[in-house]
Amino acid sequence: MNSIFKNCRIYNPLNGEYNFQDLFVEDGAIVRHKPENAEIIDLKGCYLYPGMVDSHAHLLATGKKQFILDLTGIDTKDELVTLLKNLKEQPRGFIEGRGWDQEKLGFMPDRRFLDAITPFPLLLVRRCGHIATVNGPMIWKYSLHDLNGIDGTDLALGVVKERALEKLREKLLSEREELKKYLQTGADEFLKYGITNVHSDDYHNMELRDLIEVLSSQKHIRIYEKLRIKSAEELEVLKELQKHETDFFSLRAAKLYLDGSFGSRTAALCEPYTDDPQNKGVLYLSSDKLLPFVKRAEKESIQLAIHIIGDRALKEALSAFSIIKEGNPLKHRLIHVQIATEEQIKLMVHLKLRVSIQPIFYKSDREMAFSRLGPERFKNAYPFKRMDEAGISLSMSTDAPVESANPFQNIHAAEYFFDRKRALYMYMISGRLFENRESIFPLTEGSKADFFLLERELLSIPSNELDDLEVSMTILNGKVVYER
């Protein structure tokens, strides 16, 4: 469908200014000329912005969260007990929930607690996604005893961590029709906030062929998939799967986990946790073991996106990345980087590594992180401003469903580190530039007609009103995909 959007104030994230003009859309792209047989839409001075890019999230998991127990708002033990006591048996044979936080609850909902409440098999995942608790019926029904000891997993307590949790998920594969449902629901959640492109990490508890079929057949949202891999050889498989790419699905990056999270005390630290002196976290791969992945990715022209929370994980990654081509043409990136020394930041600058950050974590986790790291190390935590000032390319992301997909809450949190124009640049430009391919600046001739409308001017909205800001309309490929 061809369209003419008349009388709109178009935001340019390159200079932070607005242009009052008409916007022409033909066959899903921005054009200079007036298209023929076009629908005319008078925006009457409405504000028009480039579609935002969430540069690190879990699209399917965001959708899935709508179909399982949402524990995000549970703040007390009594609330959790009431919720669990009212559970009914599920067709899948077990009950899954996500979102608990022991910092809010004041305790860990472990096996003894769960066994005393319900006979149904339970899998309750912490909000970070790196640790879960299970009850006895879950352990016995799915023969989980072989997971004991992996990355600190303790089945006597019903606590499952990191790679053991991933192995547990492999016993609970989602069917293709479920994946389609999760994708549609997740896409709707992002689109209602003006996010038209998600750099997603989805390859968990499903068959690879089902994931690729679902991602490559959809036209709901643009997906830049970072395919989770466990071996360097899988990079060759990823290369073969690129034949399934479409305008709405790209496969140019691989995802690796190097450690866990602060919340589960599995982020890999150089020194022990202040509140757990015998524990330095979980390191998935040393630099020596990571190096073959980097070499193979360079050979196959595949971008590596590496999950890094702790300073030990960062140290190992920087060592392995030391062999990449000058200038980092594949745009290898780090995800999170929640603690970094000045020396590590300088090395990141030298290697031209890019970083997907989540300022919202500072708002939700800083008290917990302070207790994990102590006052001295915390000075190096959430180094987003220091990285930006050093010249490191940063993009914005929410890690949804760890946090809400709402970018305006994230932008609000980002104002602790950057001004608003800078945050918008990271959402509207950086995410596109982070992709392992050539990109066209949004809302310019030849770019995809992906944008959203606001009735209010985004730069002048008071910070305390950002969290509740609502998008009027989202357009993807020239078509209205969300309207308030």
N, C-alpha and C positions, 0 to 999 in steps of 0.2 A: 504494500500500500504506500502511495506517495502522499506526503503531507507538507503543509506550510504552517509552521508555528509562528504566528504573527505577534508583534508587540511584546517581546520578551526581553528581560534583562539577563544577558548571558554572562556567567561568571568565567573569567579566565584565570585559572590557578597559577599560571606562569607569572603574572604580574599582580594578581590579587585585585583586579579591577573588573567592572561590568561594562558591557556594551549593549546599548538598546538597539535591537535589530530584529529582523525576521530570520527564522532558521528553516532551511529547505532540506527535505528528506526524500530520497528516491531509492527504491529497492533496498531499504534498510541502512543506507549510508548517507552521510552529510554531503551535499552538493552545493555549488555556487549558483547554479541557474535555477529558475523556477521550474519545478517538475510539472509535467502535463497531467491532467486528470487528478489533481491533488485535492485532498481534503484540507480545508482551511480551518485552523484552530486558533482562535483569538485568545491569547493568554492574558491580555489586558494588564500588561506590566508585571506579570508574575516573574519570579526569579528562577532561572534555569541553570542547572549545574551539571557538569560531567558526571556520569555514573561512577560511583566509587568502587574501588577495588579493595577487598579484604585480602591482604597478602598472606594470611595464614589462618585457616579455620578448618573445621571438619563438617562438611556440608551434610553428609548423610547422618552423622551423629547428631547434628543440630535438629534434623527432622525427626530422627528416632526418639529424641528426648520428649517429644510430644505424645509418644505412645507408651512410655514406661513411667514408673513412679518418679515424679519430680520432687526431689528432696531439698531443692535449693532454698526454699523458704522455711524449712524446719529449723527452729532456733533452740528448742528445748527437748529434753529427754521425754517429757510427758507428751509432747506433740508427736514425736516419733513413735512412741509406744501406741498411741491411739491410732495412728495411721496403719501401723503394721498389724494390729489386732483386727482390723476391719478388712484385711486382705481376703480375696477369694482365689480359689485355684484357677490357674491360667491354662489355656489350651497348649501353650508351648512346653508346659511341664515345669517351669520355674518362673519366679517373679524377679524382674530386674528393676533396679532404681538407680538414680544418679543424682549427686549434688550435695551429699552430706559433708559437713566440715566440722571436725572435732574441736576446732578453735571456738566455734559458735556453740556447739552442743555441750562442750565441757567434758566430753568423754569420747572414747572410741566405741562405736556400735559393733562390738566383736561377737565372736561365736557364742559365748555364754549368754550374752544379752539377747541375741537373736533366737537362740534355741529355747529360751524361756517364754517367747512370745508366740511363735507360729510354727506349725509343722511343715509348712510349704517350703520348698527349696528357694533360697534367697541369694541374690547377687546384688550387693549394694556398692556402687562405685563412688569413690570420693569425687568431689567437684573437679579436681585436677585431672582425673582419668588415669592416674599412675598407681593407685592402690585401691583395693576393694576389700569388703568383708563378706564372708559366706557363713551359712549355718551348717550344722551337721547333715541335714537332709540333702543339701546341695553337694556336699563333699562326697557322700555315699552314692547318690544317684548318678553323678558324672565322673566317678572314679578319679578324684582330684589328688589322691595321695602322692602321685609321682611329682607333684609340683612343690612338695614340701622342701624348704631350704633354698629354692631358687630366688636369688636377689633378696634374701631376707624373708621370704614367705614362711609363715608359721601357721600351719593348719590347726594346731591345738588351740590357737587364738582365733582361727578363722580369718587370718589376715593374708591377703594375696597381693604381691607386688610385681610391678614392672614386667619382665619377660615371662614370669609365671602367669600373670594376668592375661598376657597375650596368648599364651598356650591354652588357658581356660577358654578364652573367646573362640579359639579354633574348634572347640568342642560344641559350640553353640552357633553354628553358621546360620546366617539369614538367607532366606530364599529370594529369588530374583524379584518376585512381586512385592515383597516387603521392601527391597531396596528402591524400587520405583516409587513406592509410597513415601519412603523417607526422603528421597531426592526432591519430590514435588513439594513436600511440606517444608523441607529445609530451604529450598529456593524461594518459596513464598515469604519465609521469615526474613531473608536477606533483602529481597526486592522491596518489601514494604518500607525499608529504610534507605532506599536509593542505591543499594549495592547491586551492581549488575555483573560483577565478575568476582569469583571466589577462587583463590589459590588454595586448593583443598587437599587434605590427606584423608583418604577414605578406605584404604585397603586393610580392613580389620574385620574379622569374623564373617568372611564371605569368600566364595570362590572367585578367583581372578577373572575368569571368563564372564561371570555374571556381572561383576563390577564394570568391566569394559563395555559390555553390551548395553548396560543401563546408562552409562555416561555418554557413550557415543550416539545413542538413539534419542537423547533428550534435547529439547530446544527451549527449556525453561529459563536458563541462566547461562552465562559464560563460565566455564570451569577450566582452570589451569591446574591440572592434577599433578601432585607431587607423589609419585607412586612409592609406597613404603617397600623397601627391599631389605633382605637379610644377608645377601652375598653379592660379591662384585659381578659374578656371572649373570645375575638377574638383570644387569644393565643391558645385556645383549637382548634379553627377552623384551625389555622395555622398548628398545629400538625397533623391534619387529612389530610391537603393538601400535606404533605411531601410524600405521596404515589405517587405523580406525579414527584418526582425528577428523574433526568437523569444524565448522565455524563456531560451534558452541562448546567444543571439547578439545583441549590441547594436552599433549603428553610429552613434555620436554624436560622433566625434572624427576629426580629420585629423592626420596625422603629417608633419612637415617636418624635413629635416636642414639645419642651419646650418653644421656643420663636421664634422670627422672624429674622430680619437682621438689621445691622447698617444703610444700605442704605435707608430702609423704616422707620427707627426709631422705629422698633418694637422688636429689641433685648431687653430682659429684664435686666435692670440695677438696681443695689442697690441704686444709686443716679440718679437724673434726667439728661437728656441729656444737655450738655453744650449749644448747639444751639437750645434747645427746653425745657426750664426750668420747664414746667408743665407736662412733659412726662417722664415716666420711662420705656416705652416700653410695650410689651404684654407678660404676663406669662400665658402659656397654663395650666400648672398644678403645684400646690404647692407640696411640698415633701409628705404631707399627702395623696394627691390624686395620686401621682406617686407610692407610696409604694405598693398598691395592684398589680400594673403591675410588679414590681420587684419580689414580693413574688410568683406570678403566673408563671413568667418566670423561676425562680429558680426551681419551682416544675415541670414544663414541659420541663426543659432542653433546653430552647430557649434563644438565645442571644438577649439582648436589645441593640439597636444602637440609641442613643438619640441626636437629633439636639440641640446644645447649642451654642449660640453666646455670650450672656451677662453674667456678673458675678452673677447676681441674679439667672438666670437659672442654672448656675453651682452650686451655693449654694444649691438650692433645690434638684438637682440631687445627689449631694454628700451625702446629708442627707438621701435620700431614699436608696441609694446604700450601706449604712452602714451595712445592714443586709445580704449582699451576703456572700456566702461561702468564707472562707479564701483562698487567692490565685486567686480568680476569675476564676475558671475552665471553665466557659462558655464564657469567654473573652468578657464580657459586655464592650461596648465602647461608647465613646463620639465622636461626629462629630463636627468639627470646633474649639470650645474653643478659641475664639478670644480675650478674656481678662481673666486673672486669677491672683490672689494674690499668694504670696509665701505660705501662709497657705493653700490655696486651692490646690496648686501643691503638697504640702506635703501629704495632705489627698488622692489625686489621687494616689500617690506612695504607700501609706499604703493599699489602696483598690486594687491596681494593675489593675486599669482601663486602657484601651487602648484608643488611640486617633487617629482619621483620620484627618489629617491636609491638608490645601491648601495654601502653601506658595505663590502661584500666587495672592492670595487676598491681600497680603502685597504690591505687586507691583501695583495692580489696584485700591486699596481702601484706602491706608494709609492716603492720604490727607483728604479724606472724613471722615475717622474714627477719625482723629485728631480733626476735627471740631466738631464731635459728642461727643467726650470724654473729650477734653481739655488736656492741656499738662501734668498734674499730672497723670490722669488715663491712658493716652496713654502709660506711662512707663510700665504698666502691659499688654498692648495690644500685640497681635501676640507673645505669650509666647513660641514659638516653641523651641527655643534654650534652654530656662530655663527648659522646660519639658524634653527635651532630656538629658540634663546634670543631671537632677534629677533621671533619670533612667526610665522614663515613656516610654512604647513602642509606637512608632509613625509609622504611615503608610501614604503614599502620595496619594493624590487625587485631582481632579480638580473641582468637583461639576458640571461638564458639564451638561447642556449647559450654566450654569452661566458663566463659563470660557470655553475656548477652551479645547477639549480633549487632545491637544498636551502635552505630558509629558515632552518634552524637554524645553518648555517654563516654565513649573512648576519647573523643575530641575534648570533652570537658576535663577528663583526667589528664590529657596531654598538656593542658595549659599550665600545669606545674613545671613543664620542661620547655615548651615552645609557645610562640604566639599562634594565634588561630590560623593565620594565612599559611604558616609553615605546616601546621597539622593538616590543613586541607590539601596542600601540595602533596603530602605523603599519602593521602588517601586517593587523590585524583590523578596524580602523575607518577609518583614513585612505583606504585604497584604495577602499572603498565610497563615501566622501564625495567622492572625486575624480571620480566619474562624472558626466557631464553629464545628470543626471536626479535625481528625488527618490529618496532611499534610506531604508530602514528599518534600524534598528540590528539586528545579528544576534542570533539566539536570543531574539527578542521576538515577541509575537503578530503574526502576519501575515508574518513574514520567512520566507525560503526555508529549508528544513531542510538547511542545508549546514554540516557540522561534522566534527571529527575527534577521535579518542580517543588518549590516552596513558596508559600504566600509571604514569608518573611525574609528579610535580608540576613543572611547567615553570619556575616561579620559583626553585625551590631547587636545580635541577640545576647542578652545578659547571660553570663556563664551559668547561673543557677536555673535558667530556663532551658538549657540545652538538653538535659536528660529527657524532658517530656516533649521535645520537638517532633512534629509529625510531618511526613512527606505528603504532598498533595497527590502526586502522580509519578510513576516510574515508567519510562519507555525503554524497551529493549529491542534493538534491531528495527527501530521505527514503529513498533507496536506498543500500545498501552498494556502493561502487564500487571500494574497495580494502580488502583485509584481509591483514594480515601472517601 
